[in-house]
Amino acid sequence: YVSYYDDGDTVFLHCARAGVRIQKLYQLFLEGFPGAEPPNEVFWVSRLSACKGTHQRARERSSAIISKEYAHSPISDLIRGILRHHPGTLARIDLGREEYKAHGSVFPGWIQGPTPAAVEMRKYLEQCGIDFDAYIKGLVGGRSRAVLIDSGWQGSMQSLLTNAFPEIKWRGLYFGRSLLPGHDRSIVNQ
């Protein structure tokens, strides 16, 4: 699969955690082929960070995944989770407000609302989008195709990236489970 797409116009991205382990195994495998160079880009991103980074470009998909991750938790937990590395922003938000007790499943509508936390969250996600765009541009380096290498597959990361960056042909090479209920059928052939 790597050889098939290794045409000089493809970047191979080993997704954080499982993809990094797969990369190490692939390097061991290639030791039997003198001169073989493994694709070694690591895509340091989680599904949640991809949601944050693509929210400006693929709002509906991003919001749906975030709301699913926090479906049974209050919005206050979602806010803490998304903004956990930004204590200054969290300090400006009164998480005890009644409207932050709703479940995270309402995130797609809530994020568009007037609450102080929603306003802060929109600002934060806008900056995440700017930073993520630069990260993707640097990783892809002008190539037209990117192959995600990871374990397990539900299609959420590839679906997000396909919708957020349609100018890049996103493909997936997955080791593990696949085609689970709720997968994005539009990208199965990729």
C-alpha angles and dihedrals in degrees: 000000000000091000091050093056098034095106100129092260096077132083118202112214120197103206118230118277107000094031090054090055090048089051091055091051091047091052089053090050092051092053085082090061109063113220095015111138117205120218102254111182112130117209102211099200138113125210090257094049089049088053090052092046096048098039093103092049102035103023099162096049093042093049092047092054093045091049090049092051091052099029095127098034126083119259087249089065090046090052091049091048097048094042098036093121092050107067092164091060092044090051090060092056124080099217091185093075114123094238090062091064093075115108120266089246087084092059097112091061097031095057089061093053133101101250116124090243093052090051091049091045092052091051090048094048091049090056090045088055093052091049094044092049089055091047093051091046090052094047097045093042097198095309116138098221133052124188116203113212114198145124124261120014137221095151096237098121094042091044092051093049094044090055097039097045106029091164088071121069103228116203131175136219107189133181113197137023120006145174096031122170110285097029118144103260092194092073101039093104089054 
